[in-house]
Amino acid sequence: MAPPIILINCKVYAEGIGPRAHEIAEAAEMVAEESGAIIGVAPVFTEIHPISHHYEVPVYAQHIDAVAPGAHTGHVIAAAVRLAGARGTLINHSERRLTLADIEGALRAARGSHLETVICTNNEATTAAAAVLGPDYVAIEPPELIGSGISVAKADPEIIRRSVAAARKVNPEVKVLTGAGIQSGECLKTAIELGTAGVLLASSVVKAPDPAAVLRDLVSLL
C-alpha cells in the first residue's frame, strides 16, 4: 500500500513565516523519516526556495495563476515556483477560489512546468468535476469546517466516502485527499479507511507550539 500523504498548508499565518516555517519543515522531514509517511509543506511563496533547498520534503506552492511568463504584474507563475524548488501546487483553495476557466488554465500551466497538482473542492459534485480535469490529487475540504477544530473525518465522514466514489467514477487515476479540522491520528486513520490517500491540514500543525509532536500523533495509528 502506498504511504499516506500529509500536506501542511502554512497559509499566511505568522507562525508559518521565517524561522517558524523552517521549524515546520524540519519537523515534517524528521517525522516522515521516522514513520514512512510522505509529509509535504505548502509555505508562503518567499519560503519555497529556502525550504526546498534545506529540507528533504516535498514543497508545494499555495497557488499559481493561469498566466504564462510575460507582461503580467503581481502574478504567481508556474515556471517561477518550479524554479524556486516547488514540486507541486494547490489550485482553487477555498481561501483562493478560482473560476473554472482559471482552474483549467492553472492546471495547464502546472503541467507545462512539471508541477504536481492538487485541486481543492468543497463537495462531491465539485470533486467529480475536478477529477475530470485529471489533476494528480483532488482535496475535499468542506469550507465550514476549515479552521474550526472540528474534523471532517468525525463531523461528516460520508462526504469523504462520497467524494472518493465520485472521483473514482470519473477518473480512477486521481488520488483524493481530505481536509478541514484534521488534527489527530484518529482523523488520518479514518481518512485512509474511507479511501483517501491522505490529508491536507493547516492550523493544527502550523499554530502548534511543537509541530513535530502533532505530526507524530497524526502518524501514530498507521
N, C-alpha and C positions, 0 to 999 in steps of 0.2 A: 504494500500500500504506500502511496506517495506520502511524504512527510507533510504535516499540517502547515498552513501558512498563517502567519500573524503579521499584519501590516499596520504599522503605527503611523497615524496621521498627526503630525505635530501642529497642524493648523498654523495660526499665527499667535499661539499662546506665548506669553512672556517666558513661560517655563520651557519652551522649546526653541529658544534662541540663544546663540552664543555658547558659552561653556556647558549650559544645560543640554543643548542639542547633542553635544559630544558625549555627555554622560548617558543620555538615552541610547545613542548609537553604540557606545561601549557595552552597555547592559544588554542590548539586542545581540551583539556579537558573542558575548560571553554565554548567554542563556541558549542561543542557537547551537553553539558548540557543545554545551552540556547535554542538551535534550534531543538534538537531531531535527528540531523544528526549523522551518525557514522563517526568519524574522526580518522583515524589511522596515525601512523608515522612509516616510514622506516628509522631509523637513521644509522649512521656508526656502525660497529659491536661492538665497545667498549662502545657505549651508550645504547645497548639493555638492559643490566641488570639494570642500574640505572633508565632508563626511565620507564621500565616495573614495577619497584617496587615503584616508587614515584608518578606515574600518572595513572589515570583510563582511559587509551587509549589503543586501540589495537596496538601492536607493531609488525612490520614485519622486517625480515632480507632483505637486498637488494639483496642477492644471497646466494645460497648454492651449494656445489659441489656434484657430483654424486659419492661420496665415503662413505664407512662405517667407523666407528671408527677402527683404526688400524695403521699400519706403513705407514702413509702418513704425509708429512711435508708441512705446509703452506696452507692447505685446510680448507674450512669452512664446517663443518659437521652439518647436520640437528639436530642431538641429542644435540649438544652443544648450538645451538641458541635456541632450545626449553628449555633447562635447564636454559638458561640465561633469559628466560621470553618471548621469541617471541611467538606470536600467529600464525604467518604465514610467508611466504617468497615470494619475487619476484623471478621469473625464466626467464632467457633469455631477460633481458632488452636490449634495443638497444645499450647501452654502455657496455654490458657484454654478448655478443652474445654466444650462445652455439650450438653445433651440435645437431641433432635430438636425437642421442643416449644419449647425456648428458642431454638433456631436459627430456627424459623419465627416466633416472637414477635419476635425481634430484627430479622428481615428486615422484618416488618410495620411495626415502629417506625421503622426506617430509611427505608422508603418514605414513611411518613407525614410524615417530616421532610425529604424530598427529598435523602437521602444515597445516594451510590453504595454498593454492597455487594460485598464480597469474602469469600466463604465459603471457609475453608481446609479442605482434605481431606487424607487420607493414603494413598489408593489409588484405583484406577479405579472401584471399586464405590461408594465414598462420593462420588467426583467426579460420577458419574452421578446419584446420589440428590440431591446438592446442586444440580445443573443443573436438575433437575425443578422445584425451587422458584423458579427464574427470577431469580437474582441477576445483577448486572452482570458479575461475574467469579467464577470458581472458581480457587483457588490450590492446586495439588497439591504437598505437601511431605512426603516420607517422613520420619517423625519421627526415625528412627535416624541420618539424615544431617544434621539441623539442628545447626548449630554445630560440625560435625565437621571442616570444612575440606575435605571430600570432596564434590565437586559431583555432584548428582543427574544433571546433564547428561552426566557421564562415567561415574558408577557404575551408573546404571540408566536409560539413555535410553528404554528400552522402556516404562517406567511413564509417561513423559511422552506417548509416542505413543499408548498405550492409553487414557490419561486424556482426551486430546484427542478421540479417536474416541468414547469413551463419552459425553462431554459433548455432542458434536455430534449424536450419535444421538438423544438425548432432547430437546435444545434447541439448535438451531444458532445461536441469538442470543447464547448465553452465551460470553464470552471466557475463555480459560484462561491462567493464569499458572503458573509453576513456581518452586519454591524449594528450599532446603536445600543449603548449601555453595556457592552461587553466588558466584563471586569474580573472574571474568575475562571478557574479551571473547569468548574461545572458548566459555565457558559460555552467554553470551547468544546468540551466533550459533547454537549448537546448539539452544537452546531455541526460537528463532524458526524454524529449519529444521524442527523437529519439530511445528510448527503452533501454538505458543503465541503469545499477544500480548505476552509479556514475562516479567519475573521479579520475585519477592518475595525480598528478601535482608535481612540484618541485620549480623552482626558484621564481615563483610569490609569494610564501609564505616564502620560506627559506631565500631569499635575501631581503624580505620586512623589512623596519625599524620597522613596527608594524604588526607582523604576525596575531594577533587577529583581526585587522581591515580588513585585506584581507579575512580572514575566515568568518567574519561576512558579508562581501559583497558577498561572494560565496553563502551563505545560504539565502540571503536577498529576493530572489524571489521564494522560495519554498512554 
